[in-house]
Amino acid sequence: MVAVDKDGVMYANSEDGNLYAVDRNGRLVSNLFLKVAIGAAYTPLAIGGDGRIYTQNAGSLFVVGAR
């Protein structure tokens, strides 16, 4: 599952434990290692009204972004 922000940046979790951000041209904007997730279930992510990314990885909730 992916989420797209107001600027067209796509965010997606990966089984390698990273949260990836990819721009509308397919270029990697950034990635953030959350936690080893091999074998963990794929979980949805969402962009909150505050612009932060809310996601899960291996049973932990992560909130990514500035306040």
mmCIF file of the N, C-alpha and C atoms, coordinates in Angstrom:
data_MODEL
# 
_entry.id   MODEL 
# 
loop_
_atom_site.group_PDB 
_atom_site.id 
_atom_site.type_symbol 
_atom_site.label_atom_id 
_atom_site.label_alt_id 
_atom_site.label_comp_id 
_atom_site.label_asym_id 
_atom_site.label_entity_id 
_atom_site.label_seq_id 
_atom_site.pdbx_PDB_ins_code 
_atom_site.Cartn_x 
_atom_site.Cartn_y 
_atom_site.Cartn_z 
_atom_site.occupancy 
_atom_site.B_iso_or_equiv 
_atom_site.pdbx_formal_charge 
_atom_site.auth_seq_id 
_atom_site.auth_comp_id 
_atom_site.auth_asym_id 
_atom_site.auth_atom_id 
_atom_site.pdbx_PDB_model_num 
ATOM 1   N N  . MET A 1 1  ? 0.844  -1.173  0.000   1.00 0.00 ? 1  MET A N  1 
ATOM 2   C CA . MET A 1 1  ? 0.000  0.000   0.000   1.00 0.00 ? 1  MET A CA 1 
ATOM 3   C C  . MET A 1 1  ? 0.890  1.238   0.000   1.00 0.00 ? 1  MET A C  1 
ATOM 4   N N  . VAL A 1 2  ? 0.444  2.271   -0.668  1.00 0.00 ? 2  VAL A N  1 
ATOM 5   C CA . VAL A 1 2  ? 1.197  3.523   -0.726  1.00 0.00 ? 2  VAL A CA 1 
ATOM 6   C C  . VAL A 1 2  ? 0.291  4.688   -0.341  1.00 0.00 ? 2  VAL A C  1 
ATOM 7   N N  . ALA A 1 3  ? 0.925  5.807   -0.029  1.00 0.00 ? 3  ALA A N  1 
ATOM 8   C CA . ALA A 1 3  ? 0.200  7.059   0.214   1.00 0.00 ? 3  ALA A CA 1 
ATOM 9   C C  . ALA A 1 3  ? 0.916  8.137   -0.578  1.00 0.00 ? 3  ALA A C  1 
ATOM 10  N N  . VAL A 1 4  ? 0.156  9.090   -1.085  1.00 0.00 ? 4  VAL A N  1 
ATOM 11  C CA . VAL A 1 4  ? 0.717  10.175  -1.901  1.00 0.00 ? 4  VAL A CA 1 
ATOM 12  C C  . VAL A 1 4  ? 0.382  11.497  -1.239  1.00 0.00 ? 4  VAL A C  1 
ATOM 13  N N  . ASP A 1 5  ? 1.405  12.356  -1.054  1.00 0.00 ? 5  ASP A N  1 
ATOM 14  C CA . ASP A 1 5  ? 1.168  13.645  -0.406  1.00 0.00 ? 5  ASP A CA 1 
ATOM 15  C C  . ASP A 1 5  ? 0.738  14.710  -1.412  1.00 0.00 ? 5  ASP A C  1 
ATOM 16  N N  . LYS A 1 6  ? 0.485  15.903  -0.928  1.00 0.00 ? 6  LYS A N  1 
ATOM 17  C CA . LYS A 1 6  ? -0.024 16.997  -1.771  1.00 0.00 ? 6  LYS A CA 1 
ATOM 18  C C  . LYS A 1 6  ? 0.959  17.417  -2.864  1.00 0.00 ? 6  LYS A C  1 
ATOM 19  N N  . ASP A 1 7  ? 2.249  17.078  -2.702  1.00 0.00 ? 7  ASP A N  1 
ATOM 20  C CA . ASP A 1 7  ? 3.261  17.413  -3.703  1.00 0.00 ? 7  ASP A CA 1 
ATOM 21  C C  . ASP A 1 7  ? 3.502  16.275  -4.685  1.00 0.00 ? 7  ASP A C  1 
ATOM 22  N N  . GLY A 1 8  ? 2.759  15.191  -4.547  1.00 0.00 ? 8  GLY A N  1 
ATOM 23  C CA . GLY A 1 8  ? 2.904  14.054  -5.452  1.00 0.00 ? 8  GLY A CA 1 
ATOM 24  C C  . GLY A 1 8  ? 3.991  13.075  -5.053  1.00 0.00 ? 8  GLY A C  1 
ATOM 25  N N  . VAL A 1 9  ? 4.528  13.215  -3.842  1.00 0.00 ? 9  VAL A N  1 
ATOM 26  C CA . VAL A 1 9  ? 5.535  12.270  -3.363  1.00 0.00 ? 9  VAL A CA 1 
ATOM 27  C C  . VAL A 1 9  ? 4.815  11.032  -2.843  1.00 0.00 ? 9  VAL A C  1 
ATOM 28  N N  . MET A 1 10 ? 5.265  9.851   -3.311  1.00 0.00 ? 10 MET A N  1 
ATOM 29  C CA . MET A 1 10 ? 4.680  8.587   -2.910  1.00 0.00 ? 10 MET A CA 1 
ATOM 30  C C  . MET A 1 10 ? 5.508  7.989   -1.778  1.00 0.00 ? 10 MET A C  1 
ATOM 31  N N  . TYR A 1 11 ? 4.840  7.481   -0.756  1.00 0.00 ? 11 TYR A N  1 
ATOM 32  C CA . TYR A 1 11 ? 5.485  6.841   0.384   1.00 0.00 ? 11 TYR A CA 1 
ATOM 33  C C  . TYR A 1 11 ? 5.050  5.386   0.423   1.00 0.00 ? 11 TYR A C  1 
ATOM 34  N N  . ALA A 1 12 ? 6.015  4.490   0.665   1.00 0.00 ? 12 ALA A N  1 
ATOM 35  C CA . ALA A 1 12 ? 5.700  3.065   0.704   1.00 0.00 ? 12 ALA A CA 1 
ATOM 36  C C  . ALA A 1 12 ? 6.634  2.344   1.657   1.00 0.00 ? 12 ALA A C  1 
ATOM 37  N N  . ASN A 1 13 ? 6.097  1.354   2.355   1.00 0.00 ? 13 ASN A N  1 
ATOM 38  C CA . ASN A 1 13 ? 6.893  0.468   3.197   1.00 0.00 ? 13 ASN A CA 1 
ATOM 39  C C  . ASN A 1 13 ? 7.475  -0.632  2.328   1.00 0.00 ? 13 ASN A C  1 
ATOM 40  N N  . SER A 1 14 ? 8.560  -1.221  2.794   1.00 0.00 ? 14 SER A N  1 
ATOM 41  C CA . SER A 1 14 ? 9.162  -2.337  2.087   1.00 0.00 ? 14 SER A CA 1 
ATOM 42  C C  . SER A 1 14 ? 9.545  -3.422  3.083   1.00 0.00 ? 14 SER A C  1 
ATOM 43  N N  . GLU A 1 15 ? 9.614  -4.645  2.608   1.00 0.00 ? 15 GLU A N  1 
ATOM 44  C CA . GLU A 1 15 ? 9.983  -5.757  3.473   1.00 0.00 ? 15 GLU A CA 1 
ATOM 45  C C  . GLU A 1 15 ? 11.416 -5.634  3.981   1.00 0.00 ? 15 GLU A C  1 
ATOM 46  N N  . ASP A 1 16 ? 12.211 -4.755  3.375   1.00 0.00 ? 16 ASP A N  1 
ATOM 47  C CA . ASP A 1 16 ? 13.583 -4.555  3.870   1.00 0.00 ? 16 ASP A CA 1 
ATOM 48  C C  . ASP A 1 16 ? 13.634 -3.648  5.099   1.00 0.00 ? 16 ASP A C  1 
ATOM 49  N N  . GLY A 1 17 ? 12.450 -3.226  5.591   1.00 0.00 ? 17 GLY A N  1 
ATOM 50  C CA . GLY A 1 17 ? 12.379 -2.425  6.808   1.00 0.00 ? 17 GLY A CA 1 
ATOM 51  C C  . GLY A 1 17 ? 12.442 -0.924  6.583   1.00 0.00 ? 17 GLY A C  1 
ATOM 52  N N  . ASN A 1 18 ? 12.442 -0.491  5.335   1.00 0.00 ? 18 ASN A N  1 
ATOM 53  C CA . ASN A 1 18 ? 12.534 0.933   5.021   1.00 0.00 ? 18 ASN A CA 1 
ATOM 54  C C  . ASN A 1 18 ? 11.186 1.526   4.636   1.00 0.00 ? 18 ASN A C  1 
ATOM 55  N N  . LEU A 1 19 ? 11.047 2.791   4.924   1.00 0.00 ? 19 LEU A N  1 
ATOM 56  C CA . LEU A 1 19 ? 9.964  3.619   4.395   1.00 0.00 ? 19 LEU A CA 1 
ATOM 57  C C  . LEU A 1 19 ? 10.600 4.433   3.280   1.00 0.00 ? 19 LEU A C  1 
ATOM 58  N N  . TYR A 1 20 ? 10.090 4.306   2.061   1.00 0.00 ? 20 TYR A N  1 
ATOM 59  C CA . TYR A 1 20 ? 10.653 4.999   0.908   1.00 0.00 ? 20 TYR A CA 1 
ATOM 60  C C  . TYR A 1 20 ? 9.757  6.162   0.489   1.00 0.00 ? 20 TYR A C  1 
ATOM 61  N N  . ALA A 1 21 ? 10.384 7.233   0.018   1.00 0.00 ? 21 ALA A N  1 
ATOM 62  C CA . ALA A 1 21 ? 9.678  8.373   -0.577  1.00 0.00 ? 21 ALA A CA 1 
ATOM 63  C C  . ALA A 1 21 ? 10.199 8.530   -1.997  1.00 0.00 ? 21 ALA A C  1 
ATOM 64  N N  . VAL A 1 22 ? 9.284  8.525   -2.969  1.00 0.00 ? 22 VAL A N  1 
ATOM 65  C CA . VAL A 1 22 ? 9.630  8.597   -4.385  1.00 0.00 ? 22 VAL A CA 1 
ATOM 66  C C  . VAL A 1 22 ? 8.820  9.726   -5.015  1.00 0.00 ? 22 VAL A C  1 
ATOM 67  N N  . ASP A 1 23 ? 9.507  10.606  -5.769  1.00 0.00 ? 23 ASP A N  1 
ATOM 68  C CA . ASP A 1 23 ? 8.785  11.731  -6.373  1.00 0.00 ? 23 ASP A CA 1 
ATOM 69  C C  . ASP A 1 23 ? 7.995  11.298  -7.605  1.00 0.00 ? 23 ASP A C  1 
ATOM 70  N N  . ARG A 1 24 ? 7.231  12.205  -8.158  1.00 0.00 ? 24 ARG A N  1 
ATOM 71  C CA . ARG A 1 24 ? 6.342  11.884  -9.288  1.00 0.00 ? 24 ARG A CA 1 
ATOM 72  C C  . ARG A 1 24 ? 7.102  11.490  -10.546 1.00 0.00 ? 24 ARG A C  1 
ATOM 73  N N  . ASN A 1 25 ? 8.420  11.732  -10.578 1.00 0.00 ? 25 ASN A N  1 
ATOM 74  C CA . ASN A 1 25 ? 9.244  11.327  -11.719 1.00 0.00 ? 25 ASN A CA 1 
ATOM 75  C C  . ASN A 1 25 ? 9.937  9.990   -11.479 1.00 0.00 ? 25 ASN A C  1 
ATOM 76  N N  . GLY A 1 26 ? 9.634  9.353   -10.355 1.00 0.00 ? 26 GLY A N  1 
ATOM 77  C CA . GLY A 1 26 ? 10.199 8.054   -10.050 1.00 0.00 ? 26 GLY A CA 1 
ATOM 78  C C  . GLY A 1 26 ? 11.558 8.092   -9.378  1.00 0.00 ? 26 GLY A C  1 
ATOM 79  N N  . ARG A 1 27 ? 12.000 9.276   -8.962  1.00 0.00 ? 27 ARG A N  1 
ATOM 80  C CA . ARG A 1 27 ? 13.296 9.410   -8.289  1.00 0.00 ? 27 ARG A CA 1 
ATOM 81  C C  . ARG A 1 27 ? 13.131 9.232   -6.789  1.00 0.00 ? 27 ARG A C  1 
ATOM 82  N N  . LEU A 1 28 ? 14.085 8.514   -6.206  1.00 0.00 ? 28 LEU A N  1 
ATOM 83  C CA . LEU A 1 28 ? 14.092 8.326   -4.765  1.00 0.00 ? 28 LEU A CA 1 
ATOM 84  C C  . LEU A 1 28 ? 14.377 9.664   -4.087  1.00 0.00 ? 28 LEU A C  1 
ATOM 85  N N  . VAL A 1 29 ? 13.465 10.097  -3.227  1.00 0.00 ? 29 VAL A N  1 
ATOM 86  C CA . VAL A 1 29 ? 13.634 11.341  -2.479  1.00 0.00 ? 29 VAL A CA 1 
ATOM 87  C C  . VAL A 1 29 ? 14.381 11.041  -1.184  1.00 0.00 ? 29 VAL A C  1 
ATOM 88  N N  . SER A 1 30 ? 13.945 9.987   -0.496  1.00 0.00 ? 30 SER A N  1 
ATOM 89  C CA . SER A 1 30 ? 14.608 9.585   0.744   1.00 0.00 ? 30 SER A CA 1 
ATOM 90  C C  . SER A 1 30 ? 14.130 8.210   1.148   1.00 0.00 ? 30 SER A C  1 
ATOM 91  N N  . ASN A 1 31 ? 14.851 7.627   2.075   1.00 0.00 ? 31 ASN A N  1 
ATOM 92  C CA . ASN A 1 31 ? 14.384 6.408   2.710   1.00 0.00 ? 31 ASN A CA 1 
ATOM 93  C C  . ASN A 1 31 ? 14.807 6.455   4.173   1.00 0.00 ? 31 ASN A C  1 
ATOM 94  N N  . LEU A 1 32 ? 14.013 5.809   4.986   1.00 0.00 ? 32 LEU A N  1 
ATOM 95  C CA . LEU A 1 32 ? 14.251 5.800   6.420   1.00 0.00 ? 32 LEU A CA 1 
ATOM 96  C C  . LEU A 1 32 ? 14.098 4.370   6.907   1.00 0.00 ? 32 LEU A C  1 
ATOM 97  N N  . PHE A 1 33 ? 15.166 3.838   7.516   1.00 0.00 ? 33 PHE A N  1 
ATOM 98  C CA . PHE A 1 33 ? 15.083 2.485   8.077   1.00 0.00 ? 33 PHE A CA 1 
ATOM 99  C C  . PHE A 1 33 ? 14.283 2.556   9.367   1.00 0.00 ? 33 PHE A C  1 
ATOM 100 N N  . LEU A 1 34 ? 13.224 1.736   9.424   1.00 0.00 ? 34 LEU A N  1 
ATOM 101 C CA . LEU A 1 34 ? 12.365 1.721   10.602  1.00 0.00 ? 34 LEU A CA 1 
ATOM 102 C C  . LEU A 1 34 ? 12.749 0.588   11.537  1.00 0.00 ? 34 LEU A C  1 
ATOM 103 N N  . LYS A 1 35 ? 12.779 -0.625  11.002  1.00 0.00 ? 35 LYS A N  1 
ATOM 104 C CA . LYS A 1 35 ? 13.036 -1.802  11.817  1.00 0.00 ? 35 LYS A CA 1 
ATOM 105 C C  . LYS A 1 35 ? 13.056 -3.004  10.881  1.00 0.00 ? 35 LYS A C  1 
ATOM 106 N N  . VAL A 1 36 ? 13.857 -4.001  11.193  1.00 0.00 ? 36 VAL A N  1 
ATOM 107 C CA . VAL A 1 36 ? 13.886 -5.205  10.363  1.00 0.00 ? 36 VAL A CA 1 
ATOM 108 C C  . VAL A 1 36 ? 12.484 -5.787  10.296  1.00 0.00 ? 36 VAL A C  1 
ATOM 109 N N  . ALA A 1 37 ? 12.034 -6.093  9.091   1.00 0.00 ? 37 ALA A N  1 
ATOM 110 C CA . ALA A 1 37 ? 10.648 -6.531  8.937   1.00 0.00 ? 37 ALA A CA 1 
ATOM 111 C C  . ALA A 1 37 ? 10.504 -7.784  8.091   1.00 0.00 ? 37 ALA A C  1 
ATOM 112 N N  . ILE A 1 38 ? 11.581 -8.480  7.820   1.00 0.00 ? 38 ILE A N  1 
ATOM 113 C CA . ILE A 1 38 ? 11.482 -9.674  6.984   1.00 0.00 ? 38 ILE A CA 1 
ATOM 114 C C  . ILE A 1 38 ? 10.536 -10.667 7.644   1.00 0.00 ? 38 ILE A C  1 
ATOM 115 N N  . GLY A 1 39 ? 9.551  -11.083 6.873   1.00 0.00 ? 39 GLY A N  1 
ATOM 116 C CA . GLY A 1 39 ? 8.552  -12.010 7.383   1.00 0.00 ? 39 GLY A CA 1 
ATOM 117 C C  . GLY A 1 39 ? 7.384  -11.335 8.079   1.00 0.00 ? 39 GLY A C  1 
ATOM 118 N N  . ALA A 1 40 ? 7.469  -10.037 8.321   1.00 0.00 ? 40 ALA A N  1 
ATOM 119 C CA . ALA A 1 40 ? 6.361  -9.310  8.954   1.00 0.00 ? 40 ALA A CA 1 
ATOM 120 C C  . ALA A 1 40 ? 5.280  -9.033  7.912   1.00 0.00 ? 40 ALA A C  1 
ATOM 121 N N  . ALA A 1 41 ? 4.067  -8.895  8.387   1.00 0.00 ? 41 ALA A N  1 
ATOM 122 C CA . ALA A 1 41 ? 2.964  -8.595  7.475   1.00 0.00 ? 41 ALA A CA 1 
ATOM 123 C C  . ALA A 1 41 ? 3.122  -7.185  6.907   1.00 0.00 ? 41 ALA A C  1 
ATOM 124 N N  . TYR A 1 42 ? 2.725  -7.009  5.657   1.00 0.00 ? 42 TYR A N  1 
ATOM 125 C CA . TYR A 1 42 ? 2.706  -5.664  5.088   1.00 0.00 ? 42 TYR A CA 1 
ATOM 126 C C  . TYR A 1 42 ? 1.560  -4.889  5.728   1.00 0.00 ? 42 TYR A C  1 
ATOM 127 N N  . THR A 1 43 ? 1.844  -3.688  6.126   1.00 0.00 ? 43 THR A N  1 
ATOM 128 C CA . THR A 1 43 ? 0.831  -2.898  6.807   1.00 0.00 ? 43 THR A CA 1 
ATOM 129 C C  . THR A 1 43 ? 0.610  -1.595  6.059   1.00 0.00 ? 43 THR A C  1 
ATOM 130 N N  . PRO A 1 44 ? -0.590 -1.053  6.154   1.00 0.00 ? 44 PRO A N  1 
ATOM 131 C CA . PRO A 1 44 ? -0.881 0.204   5.482   1.00 0.00 ? 44 PRO A CA 1 
ATOM 132 C C  . PRO A 1 44 ? -0.161 1.370   6.144   1.00 0.00 ? 44 PRO A C  1 
ATOM 133 N N  . LEU A 1 45 ? -0.087 2.448   5.414   1.00 0.00 ? 45 LEU A N  1 
ATOM 134 C CA . LEU A 1 45 ? 0.413  3.693   5.973   1.00 0.00 ? 45 LEU A CA 1 
ATOM 135 C C  . LEU A 1 45 ? -0.544 4.784   5.546   1.00 0.00 ? 45 LEU A C  1 
ATOM 136 N N  . ALA A 1 46 ? -0.474 5.889   6.251   1.00 0.00 ? 46 ALA A N  1 
ATOM 137 C CA . ALA A 1 46 ? -1.380 6.989   5.964   1.00 0.00 ? 46 ALA A CA 1 
ATOM 138 C C  . ALA A 1 46 ? -0.668 8.307   6.207   1.00 0.00 ? 46 ALA A C  1 
ATOM 139 N N  . ILE A 1 47 ? -1.147 9.338   5.527   1.00 0.00 ? 47 ILE A N  1 
ATOM 140 C CA . ILE A 1 47 ? -0.667 10.695  5.757   1.00 0.00 ? 47 ILE A CA 1 
ATOM 141 C C  . ILE A 1 47 ? -1.759 11.407  6.535   1.00 0.00 ? 47 ILE A C  1 
ATOM 142 N N  . GLY A 1 48 ? -1.397 11.890  7.725   1.00 0.00 ? 48 GLY A N  1 
ATOM 143 C CA . GLY A 1 48 ? -2.359 12.581  8.568   1.00 0.00 ? 48 GLY A CA 1 
ATOM 144 C C  . GLY A 1 48 ? -2.582 14.012  8.109   1.00 0.00 ? 48 GLY A C  1 
ATOM 145 N N  . GLY A 1 49 ? -3.587 14.644  8.656   1.00 0.00 ? 49 GLY A N  1 
ATOM 146 C CA . GLY A 1 49 ? -3.883 16.039  8.358   1.00 0.00 ? 49 GLY A CA 1 
ATOM 147 C C  . GLY A 1 49 ? -2.734 16.964  8.733   1.00 0.00 ? 49 GLY A C  1 
ATOM 148 N N  . ASP A 1 50 ? -1.857 16.468  9.600   1.00 0.00 ? 50 ASP A N  1 
ATOM 149 C CA . ASP A 1 50 ? -0.687 17.247  10.012  1.00 0.00 ? 50 ASP A CA 1 
ATOM 150 C C  . ASP A 1 50 ? 0.488  17.060  9.055   1.00 0.00 ? 50 ASP A C  1 
ATOM 151 N N  . GLY A 1 51 ? 0.301  16.234  7.998   1.00 0.00 ? 51 GLY A N  1 
ATOM 152 C CA . GLY A 1 51 ? 1.340  16.013  7.005   1.00 0.00 ? 51 GLY A CA 1 
ATOM 153 C C  . GLY A 1 51 ? 2.339  14.929  7.374   1.00 0.00 ? 51 GLY A C  1 
ATOM 154 N N  . ARG A 1 52 ? 2.194  14.354  8.571   1.00 0.00 ? 52 ARG A N  1 
ATOM 155 C CA . ARG A 1 52 ? 3.120  13.305  8.980   1.00 0.00 ? 52 ARG A CA 1 
ATOM 156 C C  . ARG A 1 52 ? 2.658  11.944  8.467   1.00 0.00 ? 52 ARG A C  1 
ATOM 157 N N  . ILE A 1 53 ? 3.638  11.043  8.314   1.00 0.00 ? 53 ILE A N  1 
ATOM 158 C CA . ILE A 1 53 ? 3.359  9.687   7.863   1.00 0.00 ? 53 ILE A CA 1 
ATOM 159 C C  . ILE A 1 53 ? 3.165  8.813   9.095   1.00 0.00 ? 53 ILE A C  1 
ATOM 160 N N  . TYR A 1 54 ? 2.094  8.035   9.101   1.00 0.00 ? 54 TYR A N  1 
ATOM 161 C CA . TYR A 1 54 ? 1.802  7.100   10.175  1.00 0.00 ? 54 TYR A CA 1 
ATOM 162 C C  . TYR A 1 54 ? 1.889  5.698   9.578   1.00 0.00 ? 54 TYR A C  1 
ATOM 163 N N  . THR A 1 55 ? 2.781  4.875   10.128  1.00 0.00 ? 55 THR A N  1 
ATOM 164 C CA . THR A 1 55 ? 2.982  3.544   9.569   1.00 0.00 ? 55 THR A CA 1 
ATOM 165 C C  . THR A 1 55 ? 3.353  2.559   10.659  1.00 0.00 ? 55 THR A C  1 
ATOM 166 N N  . GLN A 1 56 ? 3.280  1.289   10.328  1.00 0.00 ? 56 GLN A N  1 
ATOM 167 C CA . GLN A 1 56 ? 3.668  0.227   11.256  1.00 0.00 ? 56 GLN A CA 1 
ATOM 168 C C  . GLN A 1 56 ? 4.760  -0.601  10.612  1.00 0.00 ? 56 GLN A C  1 
ATOM 169 N N  . ASN A 1 57 ? 5.571  -1.209  11.469  1.00 0.00 ? 57 ASN A N  1 
ATOM 170 C CA . ASN A 1 57 ? 6.596  -2.123  10.995  1.00 0.00 ? 57 ASN A CA 1 
ATOM 171 C C  . ASN A 1 57 ? 6.896  -3.084  12.132  1.00 0.00 ? 57 ASN A C  1 
ATOM 172 N N  . ALA A 1 58 ? 6.740  -4.378  11.867  1.00 0.00 ? 58 ALA A N  1 
ATOM 173 C CA . ALA A 1 58 ? 7.020  -5.432  12.844  1.00 0.00 ? 58 ALA A CA 1 
ATOM 174 C C  . ALA A 1 58 ? 6.337  -5.163  14.191  1.00 0.00 ? 58 ALA A C  1 
ATOM 175 N N  . GLY A 1 59 ? 5.107  -4.664  14.145  1.00 0.00 ? 59 GLY A N  1 
ATOM 176 C CA . GLY A 1 59 ? 4.322  -4.455  15.359  1.00 0.00 ? 59 GLY A CA 1 
ATOM 177 C C  . GLY A 1 59 ? 4.542  -3.143  16.079  1.00 0.00 ? 59 GLY A C  1 
ATOM 178 N N  . SER A 1 60 ? 5.380  -2.269  15.522  1.00 0.00 ? 60 SER A N  1 
ATOM 179 C CA . SER A 1 60 ? 5.622  -0.959  16.139  1.00 0.00 ? 60 SER A CA 1 
ATOM 180 C C  . SER A 1 60 ? 5.016  0.142   15.285  1.00 0.00 ? 60 SER A C  1 
ATOM 181 N N  . LEU A 1 61 ? 4.428  1.148   15.926  1.00 0.00 ? 61 LEU A N  1 
ATOM 182 C CA . LEU A 1 61 ? 3.883  2.299   15.223  1.00 0.00 ? 61 LEU A CA 1 
ATOM 183 C C  . LEU A 1 61 ? 4.962  3.367   15.103  1.00 0.00 ? 61 LEU A C  1 
ATOM 184 N N  . PHE A 1 62 ? 5.116  3.931   13.906  1.00 0.00 ? 62 PHE A N  1 
ATOM 185 C CA . PHE A 1 62 ? 6.073  5.000   13.648  1.00 0.00 ? 62 PHE A CA 1 
ATOM 186 C C  . PHE A 1 62 ? 5.321  6.205   13.119  1.00 0.00 ? 62 PHE A C  1 
ATOM 187 N N  . VAL A 1 63 ? 5.743  7.385   13.581  1.00 0.00 ? 63 VAL A N  1 
ATOM 188 C CA . VAL A 1 63 ? 5.214  8.645   13.073  1.00 0.00 ? 63 VAL A CA 1 
ATOM 189 C C  . VAL A 1 63 ? 6.428  9.392   12.527  1.00 0.00 ? 63 VAL A C  1 
ATOM 190 N N  . VAL A 1 64 ? 6.377  9.710   11.225  1.00 0.00 ? 64 VAL A N  1 
ATOM 191 C CA . VAL A 1 64 ? 7.524  10.284  10.543  1.00 0.00 ? 64 VAL A CA 1 
ATOM 192 C C  . VAL A 1 64 ? 7.147  11.655  10.004  1.00 0.00 ? 64 VAL A C  1 
ATOM 193 N N  . GLY A 1 65 ? 7.988  12.646  10.255  1.00 0.00 ? 65 GLY A N  1 
ATOM 194 C CA . GLY A 1 65 ? 7.776  13.983  9.724   1.00 0.00 ? 65 GLY A CA 1 
ATOM 195 C C  . GLY A 1 65 ? 7.852  15.035  10.802  1.00 0.00 ? 65 GLY A C  1 
ATOM 196 N N  . ALA A 1 66 ? 7.922  16.272  10.351  1.00 0.00 ? 66 ALA A N  1 
ATOM 197 C CA . ALA A 1 66 ? 8.012  17.406  11.275  1.00 0.00 ? 66 ALA A CA 1 
ATOM 198 C C  . ALA A 1 66 ? 6.658  17.681  11.902  1.00 0.00 ? 66 ALA A C  1 
ATOM 199 N N  . ARG A 1 67 ? 6.685  18.298  13.045  1.00 0.00 ? 67 ARG A N  1 
ATOM 200 C CA . ARG A 1 67 ? 5.446  18.667  13.716  1.00 0.00 ? 67 ARG A CA 1 
ATOM 201 C C  . ARG A 1 67 ? 4.782  19.807  13.029  1.00 0.00 ? 67 ARG A C  1 
# 
